[in-house]
Amino acid sequence: MTATQSILQGVGIAAPRSATVAGSRALSRPRRPALVRLAWGIGGLAAIFALWWAAIALLAPADGFARAFAPTAAIGSLVRMMTGSDLLIHVAVSLRRVLVGLGFALAIGVPLGLAVGSLRALEAATSPAFQFLRMISPLSWMPIAVMVFGIGDQPIYFLLAFAAVWPILLNTAAGVRQLDARWLQLARSLSATRWETLTRIVIPGVLGHVLTGVRLAIGILWIVLVPCEMLGVSAGLGYVILDTRDRLAYSELMAMVLLIGLLGFLLDAAARLLYRLLARQA
């Protein structure tokens, strides 16, 4: 418990929602053993692989090219690519682009979300425009991004930031609107400056919403990344997908699909872990 929370509880004010929801839910729900959850998860993945193998084995002709998409061929190709090629370089390039795009989205979305959530007039003025823009597919901006920024990483950064900014902005604004008004009243009664109110009350109070927006943004980024990396760049997972297609290396193409799914799963797991760690410290 922080010093601020101790003071507020001492005067009879409840802790902010984002700081208490995780703890109250954890106390109200029985915890299942981690090994049981892990076993169910492994079982679900095994079922997917079994269905995949059965579909290829039963539906694909014995001498058809669809056999190259079998799970055994894909996993074998993935192992060879991980150990004997520059695949790790492509993975590092893609992860760097995701982090840069997420950084731009945070730098734009969090301040805008704080402003929109705090000022009703600004919310009324910007809400229609934001809703209009966020409904435009980021991929539809690809030709314009290439014409404006040229070939390279810059248009990819723009597209990724455009895709990721909306969940961060909207979740931050929602978090500001759901702050307990008594916290802000107490800050005013204690003659807290705007900076102190922002850093001691507003930001800790909306942190859970921001992290939820970050998790949603990572999922969107990972989906948008692969087609963005087909914009004439020479590295990245999207580039490898195109390269395997052009070489008719279908087992390697399927291996890339597996790798993209695995990396996306790990990114989401990292976001969930960060949320839990920060929720415990709040």
BATI-75973 format. One line per 10 residues: their letters; for each residue x, y, z of N, C-alpha, C. Coordinates in Angstrom, 3 decimals, m for minus. Example, Ala and Ser with C-alpha at 12.3 -4.5 7.8 and 13.67 -1.06 7.14 Angstrom:
AS = 13.190:m5.690:7.800:12.300:m4.500:7.800:13.200:m3.300:7.800 ~ 12.850:m2.250:7.080:13.670:m1.060:7.140:12.900:0.030:7.870
This chain:
MTATQSILQG = 0.846:m1.192:0.000:0.000:0.000:0.000:0.880:1.240:0.000 ~ 0.602:2.188:m0.861:1.412:3.385:m0.943:0.998:4.379:0.133 ~ 1.838:5.412:0.306:1.534:6.430:1.304:0.258:7.176:0.958 ~ 0.060:7.455:m0.312:m1.152:8.157:m0.748:m2.392:7.360:m0.401 ~ m2.359:6.033:m0.647:m3.509:5.196:m0.332:m3.764:5.165:1.168 ~ m2.695:5.153:1.984:m2.866:5.138:3.429:m3.567:6.403:3.904 ~ m3.168:7.558:3.355:m3.793:8.825:3.743:m5.255:8.832:3.364 ~ m5.532:8.391:2.140:m6.914:8.418:1.666:m7.799:7.462:2.453 ~ m7.285:6.293:2.777:m8.080:5.368:3.571:m8.267:5.891:4.984 ~ m7.293:6.648:5.464:m7.430:7.208:6.797:m8.552:8.217:6.905
VGIAAPRSAT = m8.867:8.922:5.809:m9.958:9.892:5.826:m11.239:9.287:5.287 ~ m11.256:7.971:5.090:m12.491:7.303:4.727:m12.800:7.272:3.261 ~ m11.798:7.421:2.408:m12.016:7.407:0.966:m11.505:6.087:0.424 ~ m12.319:5.459:m0.402:m11.946:4.161:m0.951:m10.832:4.306:m1.946 ~ m10.046:3.250:m2.090:m8.983:3.238:m3.095:m9.593:3.248:m4.470 ~ m8.845:3.756:m5.482:m9.386:3.813:m6.825:m9.684:2.425:m7.366 ~ m10.638:2.397:m8.294:m11.126:1.136:m8.825:m10.011:0.301:m9.417 ~ m9.112:0.958:m10.212:m8.061:0.198:m10.879:m7.088:m0.427:m9.899 ~ m6.994:0.134:m8.693:m6.059:m0.405:m7.709:m6.660:m1.500:m6.856 ~ m8.029:m1.636:m6.872:m8.674:m2.590:m5.988:m9.376:m3.715:m6.695
VAGSRALSRP = m9.699:m3.521:m7.971:m10.483:m4.531:m8.679:m9.745:m5.859:m8.730 ~ m8.445:m5.790:m9.055:m7.687:m7.041:m9.177:m7.631:m7.778:m7.850 ~ m7.393:m7.029:m6.773:m7.317:m7.686:m5.482:m8.637:m8.263:m5.033 ~ m9.756:m7.510:m5.216:m11.049:m8.006:m4.776:m11.475:m9.229:m5.563 ~ m11.207:m9.230:m6.856:m11.562:m10.395:m7.658:m10.742:m11.613:m7.253 ~ m9.458:m11.378:m6.961:m8.611:m12.502:m6.551:m9.091:m13.112:m5.243 ~ m9.626:m12.259:m4.320:m10.097:m12.775:m3.051:m11.440:m13.481:m3.187 ~ m12.271:m13.007:m4.157:m13.615:m13.561:m4.281:m13.646:m14.846:m5.084 ~ m12.626:m15.109:m5.882:m12.614:m16.303:m6.712:m11.644:m17.330:m6.151 ~ m12.036:m18.591:m6.124:m11.060:m19.622:m5.746:m10.023:m19.795:m6.828
RRPALVRLAW = m8.794:m19.947:m6.426:m7.701:m20.106:m7.389:m7.547:m21.569:m7.753 ~ m7.584:m21.824:m9.033:m7.314:m23.185:m9.480:m5.811:m23.398:m9.545 ~ m5.374:m24.615:m9.307:m3.930:m24.877:m9.360:m3.362:m24.528:m10.734 ~ m2.195:m23.953:m10.736:m1.569:m23.549:m11.997:m1.320:m24.736:m12.911 ~ m0.990:m25.875:m12.328:m0.718:m27.049:m13.160:m1.968:m27.528:m13.882 ~ m3.132:m27.385:m13.234:m4.373:m27.792:m13.883:m4.662:m26.884:m15.076 ~ m4.494:m25.569:m14.880:m4.713:m24.639:m15.983:m3.734:m24.907:m17.123 ~ m2.479:m25.192:m16.764:m1.484:m25.493:m17.787:m1.855:m26.747:m18.564 ~ m2.343:m27.760:m17.846:m2.735:m29.009:m18.509:m3.894:m28.784:m19.474 ~ m4.882:m28.003:m19.058:m5.996:m27.706:m19.958:m5.512:m26.934:m21.184
GIGGLAAIFA = m4.609:m25.984:m20.969:m4.091:m25.223:m22.102:m3.332:m26.090:m23.086 ~ m2.484:m26.971:m22.567:m1.743:m27.885:m23.442:m2.704:m28.816:m24.166 ~ m3.738:m29.251:m23.465:m4.722:m30.111:m24.107:m5.444:m29.419:m25.253 ~ m5.778:m28.143:m25.068:m6.422:m27.405:m26.149:m5.525:m27.255:m27.361 ~ m4.243:m26.942:m27.115:m3.307:m26.838:m28.235:m3.120:m28.181:m28.931 ~ m3.049:m29.246:m28.144:m2.903:m30.582:m28.742:m4.104:m30.933:m29.601 ~ m5.294:m30.519:m29.178:m6.498:m30.787:m29.972:m6.444:m30.058:m31.311 ~ m5.963:m28.819:m31.294:m5.841:m28.064:m32.544:m4.864:m28.749:m33.490 ~ m3.716:m29.175:m32.965:m2.738:m29.854:m33.814:m3.280:m31.188:m34.324 ~ m4.049:m31.875:m33.495:m4.632:m33.145:m33.940:m5.631:m32.922:m35.079
LWWAAIALLA = m6.460:m31.897:m34.955:m7.409:m31.589:m36.031:m6.674:m31.172:m37.299 ~ m5.608:m30.393:m37.132:m4.805:m29.972:m38.287:m4.210:m31.199:m38.981 ~ m3.598:m32.093:m38.210:m2.993:m33.289:m38.799:m4.051:m34.163:m39.468 ~ m5.210:m34.333:m38.823:m6.261:m35.174:m39.391:m6.794:m34.593:m40.695 ~ m6.936:m33.269:m40.760:m7.443:m32.647:m41.983:m6.495:m32.893:m43.157 ~ m5.182:m32.780:m42.899:m4.211:m33.026:m43.971:m4.174:m34.507:m44.335 ~ m4.162:m35.362:m43.325:m4.027:m36.798:m43.571:m5.242:m37.377:m44.289 ~ m6.429:m36.877:m43.981:m7.642:m37.470:m44.527:m8.120:m36.798:m45.813 ~ m7.838:m35.511:m45.969:m8.400:m34.774:m47.097:m7.401:m34.519:m48.220 ~ m6.118:m34.428:m47.889:m5.119:m34.106:m48.910:m4.683:m35.365:m49.649
PADGFARAFA = m4.556:m35.301:m50.974:m4.039:m36.463:m51.728:m2.619:m36.805:m51.294 ~ m2.276:m38.059:m51.448:m0.964:m38.515:m50.995:0.172:m37.808:m51.713 ~ m0.033:m37.472:m52.995:1.026:m36.807:m53.751:0.710:m35.333:m53.989 ~ m0.225:m34.764:m53.247:m0.590:m33.365:m53.432:0.330:m32.422:m52.691 ~ 0.375:m31.176:m53.159:1.258:m30.201:m52.511:0.721:m29.790:m51.136 ~ m0.552:m30.098:m50.851:m1.113:m29.753:m49.540:m0.409:m30.492:m48.413 ~ 0.263:m31.604:m48.737:1.007:m32.331:m47.712:2.130:m31.489:m47.108 ~ 2.582:m30.493:m47.872:3.635:m29.615:m47.354:3.143:m28.748:m46.205 ~ 1.805:m28.638:m46.051:1.240:m27.830:m44.966:0.976:m28.652:m43.710 ~ 1.385:m29.901:m43.701:1.160:m30.757:m42.535:1.945:m30.250:m41.335
PTAAIGSLVR = 1.459:m30.506:m40.114:2.171:m30.005:m38.929:3.573:m30.557:m38.781 ~ 3.791:m31.819:m39.150:5.138:m32.381:m39.021:6.113:m31.662:m39.947 ~ 5.677:m31.391:m41.190:6.544:m30.680:m42.132:6.794:m29.255:m41.668 ~ 5.753:m28.595:m41.136:5.905:m27.201:m40.696:6.843:m27.103:m39.499 ~ 6.686:m27.996:m38.534:7.539:m27.944:m37.346:8.985:m28.263:m37.718 ~ 9.194:m29.250:m38.610:10.553:m29.544:m39.054:11.196:m28.367:m39.758 ~ 10.425:m27.686:m40.607:10.961:m26.508:m41.293:11.253:m25.388:m40.318 ~ 10.404:m25.220:m39.305:10.632:m24.165:m38.325:11.925:m24.405:m37.556 ~ 12.175:m25.656:m37.178:13.418:m25.974:m36.462:14.628:m25.685:m37.338 ~ 14.555:m26.080:m38.609:15.690:m25.815:m39.515:15.898:m24.326:m39.712
MMTGSDLLIH = 14.809:m23.567:m39.855:14.938:m22.122:m40.071:15.471:m21.415:m38.836 ~ 15.101:m21.888:m37.657:15.569:m21.242:m36.429:17.055:m21.490:m36.189 ~ 17.565:m22.602:m36.688:18.952:m22.963:m36.410:19.903:m22.685:m37.575 ~ 19.391:m22.621:m38.798:20.291:m22.535:m39.930:20.060:m21.388:m40.869 ~ 19.310:m20.362:m40.462:19.073:m19.227:m41.350:19.098:m17.937:m40.539 ~ 18.762:m16.842:m41.194:18.734:m15.543:m40.522:17.338:m15.205:m40.008 ~ 16.551:m16.215:m39.671:15.180:m15.987:m39.211:15.145:m15.150:m37.943 ~ 16.083:m15.378:m37.029:16.086:m14.612:m35.781:16.277:m13.123:m36.041 ~ 17.019:m12.788:m37.084:17.175:m11.374:m37.441:15.835:m10.795:m37.873 ~ 15.086:m11.540:m38.680:13.766:m11.073:m39.109:12.828:m10.919:m37.910
VAVSLRRVLV = 12.895:m11.841:m36.961:12.068:m11.732:m35.758:12.430:m10.478:m34.976 ~ 13.733:m10.211:m34.815:14.165:m9.020:m34.078:13.708:m7.745:m34.773 ~ 13.756:m7.715:m36.094:13.314:m6.534:m36.837:11.815:m6.299:m36.623 ~ 11.032:m7.371:m36.687:9.582:m7.228:m36.492:9.253:m6.766:m35.077 ~ 9.927:m7.329:m34.073:9.670:m6.922:m32.694:10.070:m5.469:m32.471 ~ 11.155:m5.038:m33.100:11.553:m3.632:m32.983:10.483:m2.720:m33.557 ~ 9.926:m3.086:m34.696:8.871:m2.268:m35.300:7.634:m2.209:m34.420 ~ 7.292:m3.336:m33.795:6.142:m3.348:m32.895:6.379:m2.425:m31.704 ~ 7.562:m2.483:m31.116:7.859:m1.650:m29.961:7.864:m0.172:m30.323 ~ 8.427:0.172:m31.491:8.437:1.578:m31.915:7.008:2.058:m32.176
GLGFALAIGV = 6.215:1.254:m32.884:4.835:1.641:m33.133:4.043:1.788:m31.847 ~ 4.253:0.873:m30.896:3.575:0.974:m29.606:4.037:2.201:m28.837 ~ 5.334:2.522:m28.929:5.836:3.714:m28.254:5.197:4.983:m28.787 ~ 5.079:5.100:m30.098:4.405:6.262:m30.679:2.947:6.311:m30.239 ~ 2.277:5.156:m30.223:0.866:5.121:m29.830:0.692:5.551:m28.374 ~ 1.614:5.130:m27.490:1.541:5.541:m26.095:1.797:7.038:m25.944 ~ 2.796:7.533:m26.674:3.135:8.956:m26.572:1.990:9.846:m27.048 ~ 1.188:9.355:m27.974:0.058:10.138:m28.484:m1.220:9.821:m27.718 ~ m1.471:8.535:m27.474:m2.759:8.136:m26.932:m2.963:8.468:m25.470 ~ m1.934:8.321:m24.636:m2.109:8.577:m23.206:m2.371:10.057:m22.925
PLGLAVGSLR = m1.557:11.016:m23.428:m1.891:12.422:m23.169:m3.246:12.836:m23.738 ~ m3.556:12.380:m24.952:m4.860:12.710:m25.522:m5.989:12.107:m24.701 ~ m5.799:10.868:m24.250:m6.823:10.232:m23.430:m7.037:10.957:m22.116 ~ m5.963:11.411:m21.480:m6.088:12.178:m20.243:m6.840:13.480:m20.481 ~ m6.527:14.149:m21.595:m7.200:15.413:m21.899:m8.672:15.192:m22.228 ~ m8.952:14.191:m23.067:m10.336:13.933:m23.469:m11.168:13.483:m22.273 ~ m10.594:12.671:m21.404:m11.339:12.208:m20.240:m11.581:13.294:m19.210 ~ m10.730:14.317:m19.194:m10.839:15.378:m18.192:m11.744:16.524:m18.641 ~ m11.791:16.806:m19.929:m12.513:17.968:m20.448:m13.715:17.515:m21.263 ~ m14.901:17.776:m20.755:m16.115:17.355:m21.450:m16.265:18.032:m22.805
ALEAATSPAF = m15.882:19.297:m22.879:m15.999:20.006:m24.155:m15.085:19.386:m25.200 ~ m13.861:19.037:m24.790:m12.931:18.406:m25.725:m13.441:17.039:m26.153 ~ m14.037:16.298:m25.226:m14.597:14.988:m25.578:m15.709:15.134:m26.608 ~ m16.589:16.106:m26.394:m17.683:16.310:m27.339:m17.172:16.731:m28.713 ~ m16.080:17.506:m28.735:m15.552:17.998:m30.005:m14.785:16.926:m30.770 ~ m14.140:16.012:m30.044:m13.264:15.048:m30.716:m13.877:13.662:m30.885 ~ m14.885:13.323:m30.104:m15.423:11.968:m30.152:m15.891:11.556:m31.545 ~ m16.679:12.368:m32.268:m17.075:11.938:m33.626:m15.883:11.719:m34.552 ~ m14.883:12.607:m34.481:m13.720:12.461:m35.355:m12.926:11.208:m35.009 ~ m12.737:10.945:m33.712:m11.993:9.759:m33.309:m12.725:8.479:m33.709
QFLRMISPLS = m14.038:8.454:m33.498:m14.795:7.267:m33.881:m14.748:7.049:m35.390 ~ m14.775:8.121:m36.152:m14.692:8.019:m37.613:m13.327:7.471:m38.037 ~ m12.259:8.015:m37.459:m10.916:7.610:m37.870:m10.595:6.184:m37.448 ~ m11.017:5.797:m36.259:m10.645:4.461:m35.786:m11.369:3.358:m36.552 ~ m12.463:3.693:m37.218:m13.171:2.697:m38.009:m12.560:2.502:m39.396 ~ m11.577:3.303:m39.745:m10.876:3.134:m41.022:m9.764:2.110:m40.816 ~ m9.751:1.087:m41.633:m8.723:0.058:m41.509:m7.335:0.677:m41.690 ~ m6.398:0.380:m40.797:m5.041:0.913:m40.978:m4.430:0.507:m42.311 ~ m4.790:m0.664:m42.820:m4.208:m1.129:m44.077:m4.673:m0.293:m45.263 ~ m5.808:0.380:m45.127:m6.260:1.227:m46.232:m5.379:2.461:m46.404
WMPIAVMVFG = m4.566:2.773:m45.398:m3.642:3.903:m45.498:m2.314:3.516:m46.133 ~ m2.136:2.255:m46.478:m0.840:1.805:m46.978:m0.366:2.578:m48.207 ~ m1.186:2.764:m49.260:m0.672:3.526:m50.416:m0.310:4.962:m50.066 ~ m1.123:5.585:m49.214:m0.838:6.968:m48.830:0.429:7.034:m47.995 ~ 0.604:6.065:m47.089:1.804:6.060:m46.255:3.063:5.908:m47.095 ~ 3.018:5.070:m48.123:4.187:4.882:m48.981:4.471:6.153:m49.775 ~ 3.424:6.804:m50.272:3.631:8.034:m51.042:4.198:9.149:m50.167 ~ 3.779:9.210:m48.903:4.225:10.284:m48.025:5.602:9.995:m47.433 ~ 5.805:8.772:m46.946:7.026:8.447:m46.217:8.051:7.682:m47.055 ~ 7.627:7.151:m48.198:8.544:6.385:m49.018:8.636:4.939:m48.553
IGDQPIYFLL = 9.560:4.200:m49.154:9.763:2.797:m48.801:10.715:2.702:m47.609 ~ 10.396:1.822:m46.690:11.254:1.634:m45.527:10.434:1.458:m44.264 ~ 11.050:1.763:m43.125:10.384:1.571:m41.844:9.383:2.666:m41.515 ~ 9.556:3.884:m42.050:8.707:4.997:m41.658:7.221:4.745:m41.924 ~ 6.823:4.281:m43.120:5.392:4.007:m43.305:4.879:2.897:m42.397 ~ 5.730:1.931:m42.062:5.306:0.864:m41.151:5.057:1.431:m39.757 ~ 5.947:2.295:m39.289:5.748:2.921:m37.992:4.439:3.714:m37.968 ~ 4.172:4.444:m39.036:2.937:5.231:m39.097:1.710:4.333:m39.021 ~ 1.692:3.269:m39.802:0.534:2.381:m39.837:0.333:1.678:m38.498 ~ 1.427:1.237:m37.886:1.315:0.564:m36.598:0.839:1.525:m35.513
AFAAVWPILL = 1.380:2.734:m35.499:0.944:3.711:m34.500:m0.519:4.080:m34.706 ~ m0.937:4.236:m35.959:m2.334:4.557:m36.238:m3.245:3.432:m35.754 ~ m2.831:2.193:m35.922:m3.654:1.059:m35.498:m3.730:0.947:m33.987 ~ m2.637:1.271:m33.286:m2.558:1.021:m31.847:m3.037:2.175:m30.989 ~ m3.142:3.361:m31.546:m3.425:4.528:m30.711:m4.851:4.523:m30.169 ~ m5.798:3.941:m30.906:m7.198:4.070:m30.506:m7.542:3.306:m29.234 ~ m7.175:2.050:m29.079:m7.494:1.396:m27.804:m6.820:2.052:m26.613 ~ m5.603:2.569:m26.806:m4.921:3.247:m25.703:m5.630:4.548:m25.364 ~ m5.952:5.342:m26.353:m6.620:6.626:m26.135:m7.976:6.433:m25.463 ~ m8.791:5.546:m26.015:m10.154:5.381:m25.507:m10.168:4.765:m24.113
NTAAGVRQLD = m9.278:3.823:m23.845:m9.233:3.233:m22.509:m8.713:4.221:m21.480 ~ m7.743:5.051:m21.865:m7.255:6.076:m20.939:m8.352:7.071:m20.606 ~ m9.081:7.531:m21.624:m10.179:8.471:m21.384:m11.253:7.848:m20.499 ~ m11.571:6.570:m20.726:m12.563:5.892:m19.888:m12.081:5.796:m18.447 ~ m10.787:5.546:m18.251:m10.251:5.474:m16.902:m10.348:6.798:m16.169 ~ m10.093:7.902:m16.864:m10.206:9.224:m16.235:m11.646:9.488:m15.822 ~ m12.599:9.147:m16.665:m14.006:9.398:m16.350:m14.496:8.548:m15.180 ~ m13.853:7.412:m14.924:m14.282:6.529:m13.847:m13.528:6.755:m12.533 ~ m12.666:7.769:m12.500:m11.973:8.072:m11.252:m12.971:8.480:m10.166 ~ m12.683:8.091:m8.955:m13.516:8.481:m7.819:m13.375:9.992:m7.613
ARWLQLARSL = m14.492:10.704:m7.683:m14.451:12.164:m7.556:m13.931:12.604:m6.195 ~ m14.068:11.760:m5.181:m13.590:12.142:m3.847:m12.071:12.232:m3.787 ~ m11.391:11.464:m4.633:m9.935:11.601:m4.705:m9.551:13.004:m5.175 ~ m10.215:13.454:m6.223:m9.905:14.772:m6.769:m10.306:15.875:m5.792 ~ m11.428:15.683:m5.081:m11.826:16.669:m4.085:m10.809:16.759:m2.957 ~ m10.304:15.614:m2.544:m9.292:15.610:m1.495:m8.027:16.314:m1.966 ~ m7.632:16.084:m3.211:m6.439:16.748:m3.734:m6.622:18.263:m3.730 ~ m7.807:18.720:m4.117:m8.045:20.171:m4.090:m8.060:20.713:m2.674 ~ m8.628:19.938:m1.756:m8.679:20.412:m0.368:m7.291:20.476:0.257 ~ m6.378:19.657:m0.239:m5.000:19.676:0.266:m4.107:20.618:m0.529
SATRWETLTR = m4.718:21.405:m1.421:m3.998:22.390:m2.246:m2.928:21.740:m3.116 ~ m3.241:20.556:m3.615:m2.299:19.887:m4.514:m2.245:20.614:m5.846 ~ m1.064:20.702:m6.415:m0.929:21.315:m7.732:m1.475:20.375:m8.801 ~ m1.641:20.910:m10.002:m2.129:20.073:m11.098:m1.165:18.925:m11.385 ~ 0.127:19.220:m11.306:1.111:18.167:m11.560:1.028:17.081:m10.494 ~ 0.886:17.471:m9.221:0.756:16.487:m8.156:m0.522:15.672:m8.300 ~ m1.609:16.329:m8.668:m2.869:15.604:m8.884:m2.729:14.608:m10.025 ~ m2.046:15.045:m11.083:m1.881:14.165:m12.237:m1.018:12.961:m11.895 ~ 0.119:13.191:m11.239:1.080:12.111:m11.005:0.724:11.235:m9.807 ~ 0.013:11.784:m8.806:m0.287:11.023:m7.599:m1.681:10.398:m7.609
IVIPGVLGHV = m2.602:10.928:m8.381:m3.977:10.441:m8.352:m4.444:9.969:m9.726 ~ m4.336:10.820:m10.741:m4.930:10.511:m12.040:m4.203:9.343:m12.703 ~ m2.883:9.460:m12.851:m2.134:8.406:m13.552:m2.203:7.071:m12.815 ~ m1.972:7.011:m11.478:m2.159:5.707:m10.808:m3.586:5.177:m10.933 ~ m4.572:6.087:m10.944:m5.953:5.649:m11.028:m6.337:5.080:m12.381 ~ m5.678:5.539:m13.448:m6.037:5.063:m14.796:m5.042:4.032:m15.318 ~ m4.066:3.655:m14.505:m3.021:2.762:m14.996:m3.593:1.429:m15.476 ~ m4.570:0.898:m14.762:m5.169:m0.360:m15.198:m5.826:m0.248:m16.552 ~ m6.503:0.870:m16.801:m7.139:1.080:m18.097:m6.092:1.239:m19.197 ~ m5.005:1.941:m18.879:m3.945:2.114:m19.880:m3.345:0.769:m20.256
LTGVRLAIGI = m3.096:m0.077:m19.265:m2.514:m1.387:m19.540:m3.479:m2.275:m20.322 ~ m4.783:m2.142:m20.057:m5.758:m2.864:m20.871:m5.697:m2.393:m22.316 ~ m5.586:m1.077:m22.501:m5.437:m0.550:m23.859:m4.164:m1.017:m24.527 ~ m3.087:m1.131:m23.754:m1.821:m1.616:m24.315:m1.954:m3.061:m24.768 ~ m2.612:m3.874:m23.964:m2.789:m5.282:m24.349:m3.611:m5.392:m25.636 ~ m4.693:m4.625:m25.729:m5.484:m4.634:m26.963:m4.661:m4.117:m28.137 ~ m3.856:m3.094:m27.886:m3.046:m2.514:m28.958:m2.005:m3.506:m29.467 ~ m1.419:m4.290:m28.566:m0.423:m5.278:m28.997:m1.061:m6.304:m29.922 ~ m2.271:m6.745:m29.586:m2.957:m7.684:m30.467:m3.217:m7.100:m31.847 ~ m3.642:m5.840:m31.882:m3.885:m5.192:m33.174:m2.578:m5.000:m33.933
LWIVLVPCEM = m1.538:m4.571:m33.229:m0.240:m4.358:m33.876:0.268:m5.627:m34.539 ~ 0.158:m6.735:m33.837:0.711:m7.979:m34.364:m0.052:m8.440:m35.602 ~ m1.361:m8.142:m35.648:m2.155:m8.501:m36.817:m1.808:m7.609:m38.005 ~ m1.632:m6.329:m37.745:m1.364:m5.368:m38.824:0.073:m5.457:m39.313 ~ 0.989:m5.950:m38.453:2.412:m5.926:m38.784:2.739:m6.692:m40.061 ~ 2.216:m7.922:m40.187:2.621:m8.777:m41.305:2.277:m8.156:m42.652 ~ 1.047:m7.691:m42.907:0.806:m7.037:m44.202:1.596:m5.741:m44.374 ~ 1.869:m5.045:m43.264:2.681:m3.828:m43.381:4.098:m4.138:m43.844 ~ 4.620:m5.292:m43.454:5.980:m5.660:m43.838:6.052:m6.205:m45.264 ~ 4.973:m6.097:m45.995:4.987:m6.435:m47.414:5.069:m5.184:m48.277
LGVSAGLGYV = 5.497:m4.072:m47.671:5.581:m2.793:m48.378:6.957:m2.578:m48.988 ~ 7.572:m3.614:m49.488:8.852:m3.450:m50.164:10.053:m3.469:m49.253 ~ 9.901:m3.839:m47.978:11.049:m3.920:m47.081:11.764:m5.247:m47.312 ~ 12.969:m5.338:m46.807:13.790:m6.530:m47.043:14.047:m7.331:m45.778 ~ 13.265:m7.107:m44.740:13.421:m7.860:m43.492:12.106:m7.814:m42.740 ~ 11.901:m8.819:m41.897:10.677:m8.885:m41.120:9.893:m10.144:m41.439 ~ 8.955:m10.487:m40.572:8.182:m11.701:m40.750:7.295:m11.643:m41.988 ~ 6.734:m10.476:m42.278:5.935:m10.338:m43.488:6.760:m10.547:m44.739 ~ 7.982:m10.048:m44.728:8.887:m10.276:m45.862:9.180:m11.761:m46.043 ~ 9.390:m12.477:m44.939:9.678:m13.909:m45.028:8.461:m14.663:m45.576
ILDTRDRLAY = 7.263:m14.252:m45.190:6.055:m14.877:m45.730:6.024:m14.746:m47.249 ~ 6.282:m13.547:m47.752:6.311:m13.347:m49.202:7.421:m14.163:m49.858 ~ 8.575:m14.217:m49.220:9.703:m14.941:m49.788:9.409:m16.434:m49.886 ~ 8.829:m17.018:m48.846:8.507:m18.447:m48.891:7.425:m18.740:m49.928 ~ 6.492:m17.827:m50.085:5.464:m18.018:m51.118:6.072:m17.997:m52.509 ~ 6.959:m17.019:m52.749:7.566:m16.906:m54.075:8.458:m18.110:m54.384 ~ 9.078:m18.697:m53.374:9.928:m19.872:m53.571:9.149:m21.183:m53.550 ~ 7.835:m21.092:m53.373:6.975:m22.275:m53.283:7.400:m23.193:m52.140 ~ 7.977:m22.606:m51.101:8.399:m23.368:m49.911:7.238:m23.379:m48.920 ~ 6.268:m24.242:m49.182:5.025:m24.191:m48.425:5.195:m24.657:m46.982
SELMAMVLLI = 6.080:m25.598:m46.750:6.298:m26.016:m45.363:6.929:m24.879:m44.550 ~ 7.818:m24.109:m45.170:8.404:m22.957:m44.488:7.360:m21.864:m44.296 ~ 6.466:m21.685:m45.243:5.392:m20.706:m45.091:4.523:m21.065:m43.899 ~ 4.174:m22.351:m43.774:3.367:m22.780:m42.635:4.154:m22.647:m41.341 ~ 5.457:m22.860:m41.407:6.289:m22.666:m40.225:6.251:m21.213:m39.768 ~ 6.233:m20.293:m40.731:6.153:m18.879:m40.370:4.812:m18.547:m39.728 ~ 3.746:m19.184:m40.211:2.440:m18.976:m39.587:2.473:m19.425:m38.125 ~ 3.087:m20.579:m37.866:3.233:m21.060:m36.493:4.047:m20.089:m35.642 ~ 5.137:m19.596:m36.209:6.002:m18.691:m35.453:5.291:m17.384:m35.135 ~ 4.542:m16.863:m36.083:3.807:m15.618:m35.845:2.788:m15.814:m34.724
GLLGFLLDAA = 2.084:m16.951:m34.747:1.141:m17.223:m33.669:1.821:m17.362:m32.325 ~ 2.970:m18.031:m32.293:3.699:m18.226:m31.036:4.196:m16.898:m30.475 ~ 4.778:m16.063:m31.327:5.287:m14.778:m30.857:4.154:m13.874:m30.386 ~ 3.030:m13.886:m31.097:1.885:m13.101:m30.651:1.367:m13.565:m29.301 ~ 1.332:m14.873:m29.091:0.921:m15.420:m27.795:1.862:m14.958:m26.689 ~ 3.174:m14.974:m26.952:4.141:m14.563:m25.939:4.035:m13.071:m25.639 ~ 3.782:m12.257:m26.660:3.606:m10.823:m26.431:2.383:m10.559:m25.554 ~ 1.288:m11.248:m25.831:0.092:m11.065:m25.013:0.330:m11.552:m23.590 ~ 1.044:m12.665:m23.443:1.353:m13.163:m22.101:2.220:m12.164:m21.335 ~ 3.168:m11.524:m22.024:3.999:m10.517:m21.369:3.167:m9.316:m20.927
ARLLYRLLAR = 2.203:m8.903:m21.756:1.336:m7.791:m21.382:0.476:m8.142:m20.175 ~ m0.043:m9.369:m20.134:m0.846:m9.793:m18.983:0.003:m9.861:m17.716 ~ 1.244:m10.342:m17.834:2.137:m10.414:m16.674:2.450:m9.017:m16.151 ~ 2.710:m8.069:m17.064:2.981:m6.703:m16.643:1.783:m6.112:m15.915 ~ 0.583:m6.394:m16.407:m0.634:m5.897:m15.749:m0.733:m6.444:m14.328 ~ m0.484:m7.745:m14.159:m0.590:m8.337:m12.822:0.455:m7.754:m11.863 ~ 1.676:m7.581:m12.364:2.729:m7.058:m11.500:2.424:m5.638:m11.036 ~ 1.967:m4.792:m11.960:1.660:m3.420:m11.587:0.403:m3.338:m10.719 ~ m0.559:m4.247:m10.956:m1.768:m4.249:m10.117:m1.428:m4.631:m8.689 ~ m0.470:m5.516:m8.481:m0.084:m5.895:m7.119:0.628:m4.760:m6.402
QA = 1.366:m3.937:m7.145:2.105:m2.848:m6.524:1.222:m1.635:m6.265 ~ 0.034:m1.582:m6.947:m0.819:m0.401:m6.802:m1.457:m0.350:m5.407
